[in-house]
Amino acid sequence: MLKISEFQLKDVVNVADGKKLGNVGDIDIDLTTGKIQAVIIGGSRVLGFFGKDDEIVIPWKNIVKIGSDVILVRYKNAFQPEEN
């Protein structure tokens, strides 16, 4: 079993490009089922004094692997053009 506090300490890395996205700041839970729907990366900077980072929402189905010190995810940046 994994505690939320341990989950938040892990680096989140995008398998598409190997870049670190950040750390888990929040978790979206379906209160009806009790299942995690998504993890949210980012949030406010140093006590919110310097603005707010953009949040990245990673659906639970896009989590590839949770390792001992890293979480691998599939994330396509919203600024990249869609491939048809």
N, CA, C and O atoms as CSV, one atom per row, in Angstrom:
chain,resi,resn,atom,element,x,y,z
A,1,MET,N,N,0.849,-1.180,0.000
A,1,MET,CA,C,0.000,0.000,0.000
A,1,MET,C,C,0.890,1.238,0.000
A,1,MET,O,O,1.978,1.236,0.577
A,2,LEU,N,N,0.418,2.282,-0.649
A,2,LEU,CA,C,1.168,3.520,-0.796
A,2,LEU,C,C,0.415,4.654,-0.124
A,2,LEU,O,O,-0.763,4.874,-0.404
A,3,LYS,N,N,1.088,5.374,0.759
A,3,LYS,CA,C,0.469,6.529,1.421
A,3,LYS,C,C,0.506,7.732,0.482
A,3,LYS,O,O,1.406,7.853,-0.349
A,4,ILE,N,N,-0.470,8.613,0.619
A,4,ILE,CA,C,-0.523,9.810,-0.229
A,4,ILE,C,C,0.737,10.647,-0.049
A,4,ILE,O,O,1.254,11.196,-1.022
A,5,SER,N,N,1.236,10.754,1.170
A,5,SER,CA,C,2.440,11.549,1.410
A,5,SER,C,C,3.645,10.971,0.660
A,5,SER,O,O,4.498,11.727,0.195
A,6,GLU,N,N,3.724,9.649,0.538
A,6,GLU,CA,C,4.804,9.019,-0.226
A,6,GLU,C,C,4.598,9.248,-1.728
A,6,GLU,O,O,5.556,9.461,-2.471
A,7,PHE,N,N,3.351,9.201,-2.153
A,7,PHE,CA,C,2.984,9.419,-3.552
A,7,PHE,C,C,3.410,10.812,-4.003
A,7,PHE,O,O,3.884,10.990,-5.125
A,8,GLN,N,N,3.238,11.800,-3.122
A,8,GLN,CA,C,3.549,13.187,-3.468
A,8,GLN,C,C,5.044,13.451,-3.559
A,8,GLN,O,O,5.447,14.440,-4.170
A,9,LEU,N,N,5.869,12.612,-2.981
A,9,LEU,CA,C,7.316,12.816,-3.009
A,9,LEU,C,C,7.961,12.319,-4.307
A,9,LEU,O,O,9.092,12.691,-4.623
A,10,LYS,N,N,7.255,11.495,-5.040
A,10,LYS,CA,C,7.807,10.905,-6.253
A,10,LYS,C,C,7.797,11.907,-7.411
A,10,LYS,O,O,6.860,12.690,-7.561
A,11,ASP,N,N,8.859,11.868,-8.226
A,11,ASP,CA,C,8.903,12.687,-9.434
A,11,ASP,C,C,7.973,12.076,-10.473
A,11,ASP,O,O,7.891,10.854,-10.595
A,12,VAL,N,N,7.271,12.924,-11.222
A,12,VAL,CA,C,6.401,12.465,-12.298
A,12,VAL,C,C,7.123,12.743,-13.616
A,12,VAL,O,O,7.473,13.884,-13.919
A,13,VAL,N,N,7.338,11.674,-14.397
A,13,VAL,CA,C,8.102,11.776,-15.639
A,13,VAL,C,C,7.244,11.316,-16.810
A,13,VAL,O,O,6.575,10.285,-16.740
A,14,ASN,N,N,7.274,12.096,-17.887
A,14,ASN,CA,C,6.532,11.784,-19.099
A,14,ASN,C,C,7.331,10.779,-19.935
A,14,ASN,O,O,8.467,11.059,-20.317
A,15,VAL,N,N,6.747,9.615,-20.219
A,15,VAL,CA,C,7.461,8.602,-21.004
A,15,VAL,C,C,7.622,9.019,-22.470
A,15,VAL,O,O,8.478,8.475,-23.169
A,16,ALA,N,N,6.824,9.963,-22.941
A,16,ALA,CA,C,6.898,10.402,-24.335
A,16,ALA,C,C,8.211,11.120,-24.643
A,16,ALA,O,O,8.774,10.963,-25.727
A,17,ASP,N,N,8.698,11.916,-23.671
A,17,ASP,CA,C,9.922,12.676,-23.926
A,17,ASP,C,C,10.945,12.604,-22.795
A,17,ASP,O,O,12.017,13.200,-22.904
A,18,GLY,N,N,10.639,11.889,-21.710
A,18,GLY,CA,C,11.571,11.729,-20.600
A,18,GLY,C,C,11.681,12.929,-19.684
A,18,GLY,O,O,12.520,12.942,-18.783
A,19,LYS,N,N,10.845,13.947,-19.897
A,19,LYS,CA,C,10.926,15.160,-19.085
A,19,LYS,C,C,10.162,15.011,-17.769
A,19,LYS,O,O,9.107,14.381,-17.701
A,20,LYS,N,N,10.733,15.611,-16.734
A,20,LYS,CA,C,10.073,15.637,-15.434
A,20,LYS,C,C,8.963,16.680,-15.486
A,20,LYS,O,O,9.204,17.831,-15.849
A,21,LEU,N,N,7.745,16.275,-15.124
A,21,LEU,CA,C,6.605,17.191,-15.121
A,21,LEU,C,C,6.444,17.894,-13.783
A,21,LEU,O,O,5.834,18.961,-13.712
A,22,GLY,N,N,6.984,17.308,-12.723
A,22,GLY,CA,C,6.848,17.876,-11.384
A,22,GLY,C,C,6.507,16.791,-10.388
A,22,GLY,O,O,6.890,15.633,-10.550
A,23,ASN,N,N,5.777,17.183,-9.350
A,23,ASN,CA,C,5.341,16.254,-8.319
A,23,ASN,C,C,3.833,16.330,-8.175
A,23,ASN,O,O,3.211,17.329,-8.537
A,24,VAL,N,N,3.252,15.269,-7.644
A,24,VAL,CA,C,1.812,15.233,-7.433
A,24,VAL,C,C,1.447,16.262,-6.372
A,24,VAL,O,O,1.957,16.226,-5.252
A,25,GLY,N,N,0.558,17.179,-6.739
A,25,GLY,CA,C,0.104,18.200,-5.804
A,25,GLY,C,C,-1.254,17.874,-5.222
A,25,GLY,O,O,-1.577,18.285,-4.107
A,26,ASP,N,N,-2.058,17.126,-5.986
A,26,ASP,CA,C,-3.415,16.805,-5.558
A,26,ASP,C,C,-3.879,15.551,-6.288
A,26,ASP,O,O,-3.284,15.128,-7.279
A,27,ILE,N,N,-4.952,14.973,-5.773
A,27,ILE,CA,C,-5.521,13.767,-6.366
A,27,ILE,C,C,-7.018,13.985,-6.532
A,27,ILE,O,O,-7.681,14.482,-5.622
A,28,ASP,N,N,-7.548,13.617,-7.688
A,28,ASP,CA,C,-8.982,13.708,-7.955
A,28,ASP,C,C,-9.593,12.332,-7.694
A,28,ASP,O,O,-9.259,11.361,-8.373
A,29,ILE,N,N,-10.488,12.251,-6.710
A,29,ILE,CA,C,-11.093,10.980,-6.312
A,29,ILE,C,C,-12.591,11.024,-6.577
A,29,ILE,O,O,-13.260,12.008,-6.261
A,30,ASP,N,N,-13.113,9.938,-7.164
A,30,ASP,CA,C,-14.553,9.778,-7.354
A,30,ASP,C,C,-15.127,9.332,-6.011
A,30,ASP,O,O,-14.861,8.218,-5.560
A,31,LEU,N,N,-15.906,10.189,-5.378
A,31,LEU,CA,C,-16.423,9.892,-4.045
A,31,LEU,C,C,-17.433,8.746,-4.036
A,31,LEU,O,O,-17.638,8.106,-3.005
A,32,THR,N,N,-18.053,8.492,-5.165
A,32,THR,CA,C,-19.017,7.393,-5.247
A,32,THR,C,C,-18.317,6.039,-5.218
A,32,THR,O,O,-18.730,5.131,-4.498
A,33,THR,N,N,-17.248,5.913,-6.012
A,33,THR,CA,C,-16.543,4.634,-6.120
A,33,THR,C,C,-15.309,4.553,-5.225
A,33,THR,O,O,-14.840,3.462,-4.902
A,34,GLY,N,N,-14.789,5.710,-4.829
A,34,GLY,CA,C,-13.564,5.737,-4.028
A,34,GLY,C,C,-12.308,5.543,-4.853
A,34,GLY,O,O,-11.224,5.378,-4.294
A,35,LYS,N,N,-12.434,5.558,-6.188
A,35,LYS,CA,C,-11.288,5.346,-7.063
A,35,LYS,C,C,-10.653,6.679,-7.458
A,35,LYS,O,O,-11.328,7.701,-7.581
A,36,ILE,N,N,-9.347,6.635,-7.650
A,36,ILE,CA,C,-8.622,7.815,-8.112
A,36,ILE,C,C,-8.919,8.014,-9.589
A,36,ILE,O,O,-8.729,7.096,-10.387
A,37,GLN,N,N,-9.380,9.199,-9.963
A,37,GLN,CA,C,-9.679,9.526,-11.354
A,37,GLN,C,C,-8.480,10.149,-12.060
A,37,GLN,O,O,-8.246,9.898,-13.242
A,38,ALA,N,N,-7.716,10.971,-11.322
A,38,ALA,CA,C,-6.584,11.669,-11.923
A,38,ALA,C,C,-5.641,12.151,-10.840
A,38,ALA,O,O,-6.019,12.286,-9.677
A,39,VAL,N,N,-4.400,12.410,-11.245
A,39,VAL,CA,C,-3.451,13.086,-10.367
A,39,VAL,C,C,-3.195,14.458,-10.972
A,39,VAL,O,O,-3.207,14.628,-12.192
A,40,ILE,N,N,-2.966,15.421,-10.111
A,40,ILE,CA,C,-2.778,16.798,-10.554
A,40,ILE,C,C,-1.362,17.230,-10.206
A,40,ILE,O,O,-0.952,17.186,-9.046
A,41,ILE,N,N,-0.627,17.643,-11.219
A,41,ILE,CA,C,0.754,18.074,-11.071
A,41,ILE,C,C,0.783,19.593,-11.080
A,41,ILE,O,O,0.074,20.224,-11.863
A,42,GLY,N,N,1.592,20.179,-10.221
A,42,GLY,CA,C,1.731,21.634,-10.209
A,42,GLY,C,C,0.938,22.253,-9.089
A,42,GLY,O,O,0.612,21.601,-8.097
A,43,GLY,N,N,0.638,23.505,-9.260
A,43,GLY,CA,C,-0.077,24.240,-8.226
A,43,GLY,C,C,0.571,25.584,-8.013
A,43,GLY,O,O,1.173,26.149,-8.926
A,44,SER,N,N,0.447,26.090,-6.814
A,44,SER,CA,C,0.973,27.433,-6.542
A,44,SER,C,C,2.464,27.393,-6.246
A,44,SER,O,O,2.986,26.404,-5.731
A,45,ARG,N,N,3.134,28.482,-6.581
A,45,ARG,CA,C,4.559,28.619,-6.293
A,45,ARG,C,C,4.724,29.078,-4.857
A,45,ARG,O,O,3.761,29.071,-4.090
A,46,VAL,N,N,5.913,29.471,-4.489
A,46,VAL,CA,C,6.270,29.832,-3.125
A,46,VAL,C,C,5.170,30.646,-2.458
A,46,VAL,O,O,5.098,31.863,-2.627
A,47,LEU,N,N,4.336,29.984,-1.720
A,47,LEU,CA,C,3.218,30.583,-0.992
A,47,LEU,C,C,2.333,31.460,-1.861
A,47,LEU,O,O,1.627,32.331,-1.351
A,48,GLY,N,N,2.364,31.237,-3.171
A,48,GLY,CA,C,1.502,31.972,-4.083
A,48,GLY,C,C,1.966,33.388,-4.385
A,48,GLY,O,O,1.260,34.135,-5.062
A,49,PHE,N,N,3.153,33.775,-3.890
A,49,PHE,CA,C,3.619,35.149,-4.088
A,49,PHE,C,C,3.994,35.451,-5.528
A,49,PHE,O,O,3.870,36.593,-5.970
A,50,PHE,N,N,4.445,34.457,-6.261
A,50,PHE,CA,C,4.940,34.696,-7.609
A,50,PHE,C,C,4.006,34.143,-8.670
A,50,PHE,O,O,4.458,33.719,-9.734
A,51,GLY,N,N,2.743,34.142,-8.404
A,51,GLY,CA,C,1.771,33.653,-9.367
A,51,GLY,C,C,1.494,32.178,-9.191
A,51,GLY,O,O,1.896,31.571,-8.198
A,52,LYS,N,N,0.810,31.609,-10.156
A,52,LYS,CA,C,0.406,30.211,-10.078
A,52,LYS,C,C,0.899,29.460,-11.304
A,52,LYS,O,O,0.736,29.911,-12.438
A,53,ASP,N,N,1.508,28.297,-11.053
A,53,ASP,CA,C,1.914,27.433,-12.167
A,53,ASP,C,C,0.676,26.842,-12.817
A,53,ASP,O,O,-0.374,26.731,-12.184
A,54,ASP,N,N,0.799,26.471,-14.058
A,54,ASP,CA,C,-0.285,25.759,-14.716
A,54,ASP,C,C,-0.346,24.356,-14.131
A,54,ASP,O,O,0.680,23.703,-13.940
A,55,GLU,N,N,-1.547,23.909,-13.855
A,55,GLU,CA,C,-1.726,22.555,-13.361
A,55,GLU,C,C,-1.800,21.596,-14.534
A,55,GLU,O,O,-2.348,21.928,-15.585
A,56,ILE,N,N,-1.253,20.420,-14.353
A,56,ILE,CA,C,-1.319,19.363,-15.353
A,56,ILE,C,C,-2.163,18.253,-14.747
A,56,ILE,O,O,-1.841,17.739,-13.675
A,57,VAL,N,N,-3.233,17.883,-15.420
A,57,VAL,CA,C,-4.107,16.815,-14.940
A,57,VAL,C,C,-3.793,15.557,-15.741
A,57,VAL,O,O,-3.918,15.536,-16.965
A,58,ILE,N,N,-3.386,14.522,-15.038
A,58,ILE,CA,C,-3.058,13.246,-15.662
A,58,ILE,C,C,-4.137,12.237,-15.270
A,58,ILE,O,O,-4.226,11.862,-14.101
A,59,PRO,N,N,-4.958,11.790,-16.225
A,59,PRO,CA,C,-5.953,10.760,-15.902
A,59,PRO,C,C,-5.266,9.486,-15.393
A,59,PRO,O,O,-4.177,9.134,-15.848
A,60,TRP,N,N,-5.907,8.811,-14.458
A,60,TRP,CA,C,-5.321,7.614,-13.854
A,60,TRP,C,C,-4.942,6.575,-14.915
A,60,TRP,O,O,-3.945,5.870,-14.759
A,61,LYS,N,N,-5.728,6.477,-15.987
A,61,LYS,CA,C,-5.442,5.492,-17.044
A,61,LYS,C,C,-4.133,5.796,-17.771
A,61,LYS,O,O,-3.595,4.925,-18.454
A,62,ASN,N,N,-3.609,7.023,-17.634
A,62,ASN,CA,C,-2.365,7.414,-18.297
A,62,ASN,C,C,-1.132,7.181,-17.436
A,62,ASN,O,O,-0.019,7.497,-17.856
A,63,ILE,N,N,-1.313,6.636,-16.243
A,63,ILE,CA,C,-0.168,6.295,-15.406
A,63,ILE,C,C,0.343,4.937,-15.870
A,63,ILE,O,O,-0.380,3.941,-15.841
A,64,VAL,N,N,1.604,4.917,-16.298
A,64,VAL,CA,C,2.200,3.710,-16.850
A,64,VAL,C,C,2.754,2.829,-15.738
A,64,VAL,O,O,2.515,1.622,-15.723
A,65,LYS,N,N,3.500,3.434,-14.798
A,65,LYS,CA,C,4.178,2.664,-13.760
A,65,LYS,C,C,4.453,3.562,-12.562
A,65,LYS,O,O,4.837,4.722,-12.715
A,66,ILE,N,N,4.253,3.014,-11.376
A,66,ILE,CA,C,4.622,3.708,-10.146
A,66,ILE,C,C,5.805,2.954,-9.564
A,66,ILE,O,O,5.669,1.823,-9.098
A,67,GLY,N,N,6.965,3.593,-9.596
A,67,GLY,CA,C,8.186,2.974,-9.088
A,67,GLY,C,C,8.506,3.444,-7.685
A,67,GLY,O,O,7.701,4.121,-7.046
A,68,SER,N,N,9.693,3.078,-7.207
A,68,SER,CA,C,10.078,3.426,-5.844
A,68,SER,C,C,10.330,4.916,-5.671
A,68,SER,O,O,10.133,5.448,-4.579
A,69,ASP,N,N,10.766,5.606,-6.736
A,69,ASP,CA,C,11.010,7.046,-6.607
A,69,ASP,C,C,10.518,7.865,-7.796
A,69,ASP,O,O,10.797,9.061,-7.882
A,70,VAL,N,N,9.782,7.226,-8.721
A,70,VAL,CA,C,9.289,7.948,-9.892
A,70,VAL,C,C,7.941,7.376,-10.327
A,70,VAL,O,O,7.657,6.195,-10.132
A,71,ILE,N,N,7.114,8.245,-10.924
A,71,ILE,CA,C,5.846,7.838,-11.517
A,71,ILE,C,C,5.955,8.135,-13.006
A,71,ILE,O,O,6.158,9.282,-13.404
A,72,LEU,N,N,5.818,7.089,-13.835
A,72,LEU,CA,C,5.880,7.265,-15.281
A,72,LEU,C,C,4.471,7.443,-15.820
A,72,LEU,O,O,3.571,6.662,-15.510
A,73,VAL,N,N,4.287,8.488,-16.637
A,73,VAL,CA,C,2.960,8.789,-17.180
A,73,VAL,C,C,3.051,9.040,-18.679
A,73,VAL,O,O,4.114,9.355,-19.214
A,74,ARG,N,N,1.901,8.891,-19.345
A,74,ARG,CA,C,1.777,9.294,-20.752
A,74,ARG,C,C,1.056,10.629,-20.750
A,74,ARG,O,O,-0.104,10.727,-20.348
A,75,TYR,N,N,1.759,11.652,-21.204
A,75,TYR,CA,C,1.166,12.992,-21.219
A,75,TYR,C,C,1.530,13.675,-22.513
A,75,TYR,O,O,2.705,13.798,-22.858
A,76,LYS,N,N,0.513,14.118,-23.228
A,76,LYS,CA,C,0.735,14.877,-24.450
A,76,LYS,C,C,0.457,16.329,-24.132
A,76,LYS,O,O,-0.654,16.684,-23.740
A,77,ASN,N,N,1.453,17.160,-24.298
A,77,ASN,CA,C,1.349,18.581,-23.985
A,77,ASN,C,C,0.215,19.207,-24.804
A,77,ASN,O,O,0.100,18.962,-26.005
A,78,ALA,N,N,-0.606,20.003,-24.155
A,78,ALA,CA,C,-1.748,20.642,-24.816
A,78,ALA,C,C,-1.300,21.587,-25.918
A,78,ALA,O,O,-2.100,21.926,-26.790
A,79,PHE,N,N,-0.029,22.029,-25.904
A,79,PHE,CA,C,0.444,22.971,-26.904
A,79,PHE,C,C,0.955,22.279,-28.163
A,79,PHE,O,O,1.246,22.941,-29.159
A,80,GLN,N,N,1.067,20.947,-28.125
A,80,GLN,CA,C,1.512,20.226,-29.304
A,80,GLN,C,C,0.317,19.994,-30.226
A,80,GLN,O,O,-0.779,19.699,-29.749
A,81,PRO,N,N,0.512,20.122,-31.531
A,81,PRO,CA,C,-0.606,19.886,-32.451
A,81,PRO,C,C,-1.037,18.426,-32.426
A,81,PRO,O,O,-0.214,17.525,-32.263
A,82,GLU,N,N,-2.310,18.210,-32.586
A,82,GLU,CA,C,-2.870,16.854,-32.613
A,82,GLU,C,C,-2.453,16.155,-33.895
A,82,GLU,O,O,-2.450,16.762,-34.966
A,83,GLU,N,N,-2.097,14.864,-33.788
A,83,GLU,CA,C,-1.766,14.078,-34.971
A,83,GLU,C,C,-3.011,13.330,-35.407
A,83,GLU,O,O,-3.715,12.755,-34.578
A,84,ASN,N,N,-3.285,13.334,-36.693
A,84,ASN,CA,C,-4.466,12.627,-37.208
A,84,ASN,C,C,-4.104,11.301,-37.796
A,84,ASN,O,O,-4.978,10.578,-38.274
